[in-house]
Structures are given as structure tokens and as C-alpha cells.
Amino acid sequence: MSQSLACLQYHLIFSTKNRAAMILPDLRQRLYDYMGGILKNNGGRLLVSGGTADHVHLLATLRPKPAVSDILRDLKANSSKWMHETFPKMRAFRWQDGYGAFTVSYSNIEQVRRYITNQEQHHRRMTFQEEFVQFLERHGIEYDPRYVWA
């Protein structure tokens, strides 16, 4: 085969520092749109975004390069900087150091899309911490509870 082809969808999840409720409803969509631009600049595409005041969920199509870790570093650093510059009262805004990146089968895109768009409703029943641990366990990811929230 003379060309390399990939279909890579990721469900990306990360929270604000110490899960502080800083992603206010009136600026949420603007933040998601800005993140979509960052992903586009990295050769990706934001399919859907959602979350609550303390975390975000992004469903994105990414290319094999750059690495997912590089994209997340760029996404978090630039969106944090944008928050500080665009909303001066948000100078304390920070992202948690870590993230979750879970691959999504093309056949499950609509299911994940619905899950992400229903975050507000979903979190009436479950905290972000409970949700994230559920993702780790569902995907067979070993973790040390002492360091997940550090």
C-alpha cells in the first residue's frame, strides 16, 4: 500500500485544577469553539463538545501525528491562556495536569456524541470523579487512586 490511512476518533476528558467550577455556562460554548480551532490547527476536527463547570468532554477526529499527548498539551495550554486573556476575571483558571483519552470505534460515534451532549443531565446522578473512574475501569486501565486526582 502506497499511502497510510487512519480513522482515529478520541473521547478526550479533562478537568479544571482541583475540579474548580470555573467553566461558567455563559462562556462554555466559546471555550469549546476555541478548543475546536486548536484541534483544527493540529490537523484534527472537533465533532462534539460538552461538560460541566469542572470538566470537558471532547469527541475529536485526530491524525496519527502529532501524538495525542502533544495535542492535549497544546489544547490545554492554549485554551487556558485564551481564558486568561479573554476573560481577565478568570486569571485563576487552570486545567488539571492529566487527562483521559479513549479511542472510539467509528460505529460508536453517535452513542458517544449523545453521551457528551447530555453531560448536565448525566451529572445530576454521578460526580465527575465517579464518571472518570468508571471510564478507566470500563477501558481496563490500571490506575492508582492516590494519583488520579493529584
C-alpha positions in Angstrom: 0.0 0.0 0.0 1.5 3.3 -1.0 -0.4 5.5 1.4 -1.2 5.4 5.1 -4.8 6.0 6.1 -6.3 6.3 9.6 -9.7 6.8 11.1 -8.9 7.9 14.7 -11.6 9.2 17.0 -10.9 10.0 20.6 -13.1 10.8 23.6 -11.0 13.3 25.5 -11.8 14.1 29.1 -10.1 16.5 31.5 -11.0 18.7 34.4 -10.2 22.1 35.8 -7.5 22.2 38.5 -8.9 20.7 41.7 -12.2 20.4 39.8 -13.0 24.0 40.5 -16.3 25.1 39.0 -14.8 27.7 36.6 -16.3 26.8 33.2 -19.3 29.1 33.5 -22.3 28.4 31.3 -22.1 31.8 29.5 -18.6 31.2 28.3 -18.7 27.4 27.8 -19.6 27.4 24.1 -16.9 30.0 23.3 -14.3 27.8 25.1 -15.4 24.7 23.1 -15.3 26.7 19.9 -11.8 27.9 20.7 -10.7 24.3 21.5 -12.1 23.2 18.2 -9.8 25.8 16.5 -6.8 24.4 18.3 -7.7 20.9 17.2 -8.1 22.1 13.6 -4.7 23.7 13.8 -3.3 20.3 14.8 -4.9 18.6 11.8 -7.9 17.3 13.9 -11.6 18.1 14.0 -13.9 18.6 16.9 -17.1 16.5 16.4 -18.9 17.4 19.6 -18.1 19.0 23.0 -19.8 19.1 26.3 -19.2 19.1 30.0 -20.0 20.9 33.2 -18.5 23.7 35.3 -15.5 21.5 36.3 -14.6 19.3 33.2 -14.9 18.9 29.5 -15.6 16.0 27.1 -14.5 16.3 23.5 -15.1 13.9 20.7 -12.4 14.6 18.1 -11.0 13.0 15.0 -7.2 13.2 15.1 -4.4 12.3 12.8 -1.7 9.9 13.8 0.8 12.8 14.1 1.2 14.8 16.3 0.9 12.4 19.2 -2.3 12.6 21.3 -0.2 13.8 24.3 1.2 16.7 22.3 -2.2 17.7 21.1 -3.6 17.6 24.6 -0.7 19.7 25.9 -1.3 22.3 23.2 -5.0 22.2 23.7 -4.9 22.7 27.4 -2.1 25.3 27.4 -3.6 27.5 24.7 -7.2 27.3 25.9 -6.0 28.3 29.4 -4.0 31.2 28.0 -7.1 32.2 26.0 -9.3 32.1 29.1 -6.9 34.4 30.9 -6.6 36.9 28.0 -10.2 36.9 27.0 -11.8 36.9 30.5 -9.5 38.9 32.8 -11.5 37.8 35.9 -10.6 34.2 35.0 -6.9 34.6 35.8 -7.1 31.7 38.3 -8.4 29.3 35.6 -6.2 26.2 35.3 -6.6 22.7 33.9 -5.7 19.6 35.9 -2.4 18.1 34.8 -3.7 14.8 33.5 -6.4 13.8 31.0 -8.2 10.7 29.7 -8.0 9.8 26.0 -10.2 6.9 25.0 -10.4 5.6 21.4 -13.9 5.4 19.9 -14.9 3.0 17.2 -16.5 4.6 14.1 -19.6 2.6 14.8 -20.0 4.1 18.3 -19.6 7.8 17.3 -23.3 8.6 17.7 -23.5 6.9 21.1 -20.6 8.9 22.3 -22.0 12.1 20.8 -25.2 11.6 22.7 -23.3 10.9 25.9 -21.3 14.1 25.6 -24.3 16.3 24.7 -26.1 15.0 27.8 -23.4 15.9 30.4 -25.5 18.2 32.5 -28.2 15.6 32.9 -25.7 12.8 33.4 -24.0 14.6 36.3 -27.2 15.0 38.2 -26.7 11.3 39.1 -22.9 11.0 39.2 -19.9 13.1 40.1 -17.1 13.7 37.6 -14.7 11.6 39.8 -17.2 8.7 39.7 -17.6 9.1 36.0 -13.9 9.2 35.3 -13.1 6.1 37.4 -15.9 4.3 35.5 -14.2 5.2 32.2 -10.9 3.9 33.5 -12.4 0.6 34.7 -14.5 0.2 31.5 -11.4 0.5 29.4 -9.3 -1.8 31.6 -6.8 1.0 32.5 -4.9 0.3 35.7 -4.6 3.3 37.9 -3.5 4.3 41.4 -6.3 6.2 43.2 -3.8 8.2 45.1 -2.6 9.9 41.9 -5.7 10.2 39.7 -6.7 13.5 41.3 -3.3 14.8 42.3 
